Amino acid sequence: MANTHVLFVEDDDVIREATQLALERDGFRVTAVPDGLAGLDAFRASRPDIALLDVMVPGLDGVSLCRRIRDESTVPVIMLSARADSIDVVLGLEAGADDYVTKPFDGAVLMARIRAVLRRFGHAAGGADAAGEPDGGPLRFGDLEVDPEGMEVRKAGAPVALTPTEMRLLLEFSGAPGTVLSRDRLLERVWDYGWGGDSRVVDVHVQRLRGKIGQDRIETVRGFGYKLRP
C-alpha cells in the first residue's frame, strides 16, 4: 500500500493537519483540503486511491460530495462522523460510502479501517477467490447472473454496475444461496472486521444491492441475517 494516495476532506485545521501527518508517516500520499468543493476539484484532478470525507464540511457537505464522487467512480470512500448515532452515518452509507469512522477517532483505528478497505478493494479486483468462493462459471439465480471470475453481474441480460463492496457482498451471498448469513459474518467477510462492527453498514449495503439486483432477491430473516433466494 506504499504511495497510496488519500484524499482527506476536513475543515478542522488541527484534525486535518494531525491526521495528514499520521497518514504520511504511515507511507500514504495525502491531499488534504478544508471544504467539499475543493475536495471535488482535488478528486477530479488527482483521482485518489481512497477518500476520507468529514460529513460536516462547508461548501459541499461530505454526503453530497460522496454522491458526486460515486457518480464518477467506485473509489473507496470512508465517512467521518462526529456522532455514532447520527443520521449522517446512514445518509453517508446510502450515498455510497463503504465505511465510516466516528470522531474523535484513534489514529490506529483509522489506519486499520483504511487498510481494511484497501485490502477489500484489492481483493475485489482480484477475482472470486478474493471472496473465498471457488472458481467456476457464471452462477444463475432466476434472471440474475453472477460471474465470479469476470467480476460481472447481469440482470435479465443487462449489466449491473456494482461498487467493489457491493460485489463482495453479492459474492458472499451467491457462494451460499439459500443459506442465512448473519450480519457478523458479513462484517467479517466483506468488511474485514476482526472486531465488532455496526450492523447499519450491512443493512444499508444490502438495501443498495437490492435496488440493483431486485428487491426480492435477498430475503431478510429476522433476528438472524439475510439470504439469497436460489
C-alpha positions as CSV (number, residue, x, y, z in Angstrom):
1,M,0.0,0.0,0.0
2,A,3.0,2.2,-0.3
3,N,2.4,5.5,-2.0
4,T,-1.4,5.0,-1.8
5,H,-3.0,8.4,-2.5
6,V,-5.5,9.6,0.1
7,L,-7.9,12.5,-0.4
8,F,-8.8,13.9,3.0
9,V,-11.6,16.5,3.3
10,E,-11.8,18.0,6.8
11,D,-12.5,21.6,7.8
12,D,-10.9,21.4,11.3
13,D,-7.3,22.6,10.8
14,V,-5.9,20.7,13.8
15,I,-7.6,17.4,12.9
16,R,-6.7,17.8,9.2
17,E,-3.0,18.6,9.8
18,A,-2.5,16.0,12.5
19,T,-4.2,13.2,10.5
20,Q,-2.3,14.2,7.4
21,L,1.0,13.9,9.3
22,A,-0.1,10.5,10.7
23,L,-1.1,9.2,7.3
24,E,2.2,10.4,5.7
25,R,4.2,8.8,8.5
26,D,2.5,5.5,7.5
27,G,3.6,5.9,3.9
28,F,0.4,7.4,2.4
29,R,0.5,10.3,0.0
30,V,-2.1,12.8,1.1
31,T,-4.1,15.6,-0.5
32,A,-5.8,17.4,2.4
33,V,-8.4,20.1,1.7
34,P,-10.8,22.1,4.0
35,D,-14.1,22.1,2.2
36,G,-16.2,19.9,-0.1
37,L,-15.9,22.0,-3.3
38,A,-12.1,21.9,-3.0
39,G,-12.5,18.2,-2.3
40,L,-14.4,17.6,-5.6
41,D,-11.8,19.6,-7.5
42,A,-9.0,17.6,-5.9
43,F,-10.7,14.3,-6.6
44,R,-11.2,15.1,-10.3
45,A,-7.7,16.4,-10.7
46,S,-5.8,13.6,-8.9
47,R,-8.1,10.5,-8.8
48,P,-7.0,9.3,-5.4
49,D,-7.0,5.7,-4.3
50,I,-9.3,6.4,-1.3
51,A,-11.3,9.3,0.0
52,L,-11.8,10.3,3.7
53,L,-14.7,12.7,3.9
54,D,-15.9,14.5,7.0
55,V,-19.7,14.8,7.0
56,M,-19.8,18.4,8.1
57,V,-17.6,20.5,5.8
58,P,-18.5,23.8,4.2
59,G,-19.2,24.4,0.5
60,L,-20.4,20.9,-0.3
61,D,-21.1,18.7,2.6
62,G,-19.5,15.3,2.9
63,V,-22.6,13.3,2.0
64,S,-23.2,15.4,-1.1
65,L,-19.5,15.1,-2.1
66,C,-19.7,11.3,-1.6
67,R,-22.7,11.2,-4.1
68,R,-20.8,13.3,-6.6
69,I,-17.7,11.0,-6.3
70,R,-19.9,7.9,-6.6
71,D,-21.4,9.2,-9.8
72,E,-18.0,9.3,-11.3
73,S,-16.0,6.5,-9.6
74,T,-16.1,3.3,-7.5
75,V,-13.1,4.6,-5.4
76,P,-13.5,3.6,-1.8
77,V,-15.0,6.2,0.5
78,I,-14.8,6.4,4.3
79,M,-17.1,8.9,6.0
80,L,-16.0,10.6,9.2
81,S,-18.9,11.5,11.5
82,A,-18.9,13.2,14.9
83,R,-21.8,11.1,16.3
84,A,-22.1,7.4,16.1
85,D,-25.9,7.6,16.3
86,S,-26.2,10.4,13.8
87,I,-28.5,10.0,10.8
88,D,-25.5,11.3,8.9
89,V,-23.9,7.9,9.2
90,V,-26.8,6.3,7.4
91,L,-27.0,9.1,4.8
92,G,-23.3,8.7,4.1
93,L,-23.7,4.9,3.5
94,E,-26.8,5.4,1.4
95,A,-24.8,7.9,-0.7
96,G,-22.3,5.2,-1.5
97,A,-19.7,5.3,1.3
98,D,-18.1,2.0,2.0
99,D,-17.5,2.5,5.7
100,Y,-17.4,5.2,8.4
101,V,-15.3,6.1,11.4
102,T,-16.7,8.1,14.4
103,K,-14.9,11.2,15.6
104,P,-12.9,11.7,17.7
105,F,-11.1,8.7,16.3
106,D,-7.9,6.9,17.4
107,G,-5.2,7.1,14.8
108,A,-4.6,3.4,14.9
109,V,-8.3,2.6,14.4
110,L,-8.5,5.0,11.4
111,M,-5.4,3.3,9.8
112,A,-6.8,-0.1,10.4
113,R,-10.1,0.9,8.7
114,I,-8.2,2.4,5.7
115,R,-6.0,-0.7,5.3
116,A,-9.1,-3.0,5.6
117,V,-10.9,-1.1,2.9
118,L,-7.9,-1.0,0.6
119,R,-7.4,-4.8,1.1
120,R,-11.0,-5.4,0.4
121,F,-10.9,-3.4,-2.8
122,G,-7.7,-5.1,-3.9
123,H,-9.3,-8.4,-3.4
124,A,-12.5,-7.4,-5.2
125,A,-10.4,-6.7,-8.2
126,G,-8.7,-10.0,-8.0
127,G,-11.5,-12.4,-8.8
128,A,-13.7,-14.9,-7.0
129,D,-11.0,-16.3,-4.7
130,A,-10.9,-12.9,-3.0
131,A,-14.3,-13.5,-1.5
132,G,-13.4,-17.1,-0.6
133,E,-15.6,-18.6,-3.3
134,P,-14.5,-21.4,-5.7
135,D,-13.6,-20.6,-9.3
136,G,-16.2,-21.6,-11.9
137,G,-18.6,-20.4,-14.5
138,P,-21.3,-17.9,-14.1
139,L,-23.9,-18.5,-11.3
140,R,-27.6,-18.0,-12.2
141,F,-30.4,-17.1,-9.8
142,G,-33.5,-16.5,-11.8
143,D,-32.8,-13.6,-14.1
144,L,-29.7,-12.8,-12.2
145,E,-26.3,-13.9,-13.4
146,V,-23.1,-13.6,-11.4
147,D,-19.7,-14.2,-12.9
148,P,-17.2,-14.5,-10.1
149,E,-14.2,-14.8,-12.4
150,G,-15.1,-11.9,-14.7
151,M,-16.5,-9.9,-11.7
152,E,-19.6,-9.1,-13.8
153,V,-23.3,-9.2,-12.9
154,R,-26.2,-9.2,-15.3
155,K,-29.9,-8.9,-14.6
156,A,-32.2,-10.0,-17.4
157,G,-29.2,-9.9,-19.7
158,A,-28.3,-6.2,-18.8
159,P,-25.1,-5.4,-17.0
160,V,-25.4,-4.3,-13.4
161,A,-22.8,-1.8,-12.1
162,L,-21.7,-2.6,-8.5
163,T,-19.1,-1.0,-6.3
164,P,-16.4,-3.4,-5.1
165,T,-18.1,-3.6,-1.7
166,E,-21.4,-4.4,-3.3
167,M,-19.7,-7.0,-5.4
168,R,-18.0,-8.7,-2.4
169,L,-21.4,-8.7,-0.6
170,L,-23.1,-10.4,-3.6
171,L,-20.3,-12.9,-3.9
172,E,-20.8,-13.9,-0.3
173,F,-24.5,-14.4,-0.9
174,S,-24.1,-16.2,-4.3
175,G,-21.5,-18.6,-2.8
176,A,-24.1,-19.9,-0.3
177,P,-27.5,-19.4,-1.9
178,G,-30.4,-20.2,0.4
179,T,-28.1,-20.0,3.5
180,V,-28.7,-17.4,6.1
181,L,-25.7,-15.2,6.6
182,S,-25.5,-13.3,9.8
183,R,-24.5,-9.6,9.9
184,D,-21.5,-10.5,12.0
185,R,-20.3,-13.0,9.3
186,L,-20.8,-10.4,6.6
187,L,-19.0,-7.7,8.6
188,E,-16.0,-10.1,9.0
189,R,-16.0,-11.4,5.4
190,V,-17.0,-8.4,3.4
191,W,-15.7,-5.5,5.6
192,D,-12.7,-7.4,7.0
193,Y,-13.7,-6.5,10.6
194,G,-11.8,-8.6,13.0
195,W,-13.8,-7.0,15.8
196,G,-17.4,-6.0,16.3
197,G,-18.9,-3.6,13.8
198,D,-22.0,-1.6,13.2
199,S,-24.8,-3.6,11.6
200,R,-26.0,-0.5,9.8
201,V,-23.2,-0.8,7.4
202,V,-24.5,-4.2,6.4
203,D,-28.2,-3.2,6.3
204,V,-27.6,-0.1,4.1
205,H,-25.4,-2.0,1.7
206,V,-28.0,-4.8,1.4
207,Q,-30.6,-2.2,0.6
208,R,-28.4,-0.7,-2.1
209,L,-27.7,-4.1,-3.5
210,R,-31.4,-5.0,-3.6
211,G,-32.0,-1.8,-5.5
212,K,-29.7,-3.0,-8.2
213,I,-30.4,-6.8,-8.4
214,G,-34.1,-6.9,-7.3
215,Q,-35.8,-6.2,-4.0
216,D,-37.0,-9.8,-3.6
217,R,-33.7,-11.4,-4.5
218,I,-32.2,-11.1,-0.9
219,E,-34.5,-12.1,1.8
220,T,-34.4,-10.8,5.4
221,V,-34.5,-13.5,8.0
222,R,-35.5,-11.5,11.1
223,G,-33.2,-12.0,14.1
224,F,-30.6,-13.9,12.0
225,G,-29.5,-12.1,8.9
226,Y,-30.0,-12.3,5.2
227,K,-30.1,-15.0,2.5
228,L,-30.0,-15.1,-1.3
229,R,-33.0,-16.7,-2.9
230,P,-31.7,-19.6,-5.1
